[in-house]
Amino acid sequence: MPKRHLKEATRDLDYVCDSLAGTLTVNEIQTGCLMRIADAAELMAKDHQRAINDRDMYKRWYQDERARHTLTQRSNAALRGVITKMKKKEGINNG
């Protein structure tokens, strides 16, 4: 019996109960159930990995923006210092 058919056959409880006397053996039913469990576990692992990748991406974006923000603050402070020096040189007061 094909593996795909085992997974589908074990989904339908009525089919499994009727088939115990005929088509599917207990071992085949267990195999089909285990295959479905394995598929579900793979799907959960895939979703978990996507969540980890998203977290890493957002963390990287956050760190890049923090660095850019710090750089902009330093640049602004330096420009304010240059403006202050120019005002003092020209003798301009802010008051």
Contacts in CASP RR format, 6 or more apart in sequence:
PFRMAT RR
TARGET T0000
AUTHOR 0000-0000-0000
METHOD contacts of the structure
MODEL  1
MPKRHLKEATRDLDYVCDSLAGTLTVNEIQTGCLMRIADAAELMAKDHQR
AINDRDMYKRWYQDERARHTLTQRSNAALRGVITKMKKKEGINNG
1 9 0 8 1.000
1 23 0 8 1.000
1 24 0 8 1.000
1 28 0 8 1.000
3 31 0 8 1.000
3 32 0 8 1.000
3 35 0 8 1.000
6 24 0 8 1.000
6 28 0 8 1.000
6 29 0 8 1.000
6 31 0 8 1.000
6 32 0 8 1.000
6 35 0 8 1.000
7 32 0 8 1.000
7 35 0 8 1.000
7 36 0 8 1.000
7 39 0 8 1.000
9 15 0 8 1.000
9 16 0 8 1.000
9 19 0 8 1.000
9 23 0 8 1.000
9 24 0 8 1.000
9 28 0 8 1.000
9 29 0 8 1.000
9 32 0 8 1.000
10 16 0 8 1.000
10 24 0 8 1.000
10 29 0 8 1.000
10 32 0 8 1.000
10 33 0 8 1.000
10 36 0 8 1.000
11 36 0 8 1.000
16 24 0 8 1.000
16 29 0 8 1.000
19 29 0 8 1.000
20 26 0 8 1.000
20 29 0 8 1.000
87 93 0 8 1.000
87 94 0 8 1.000
END
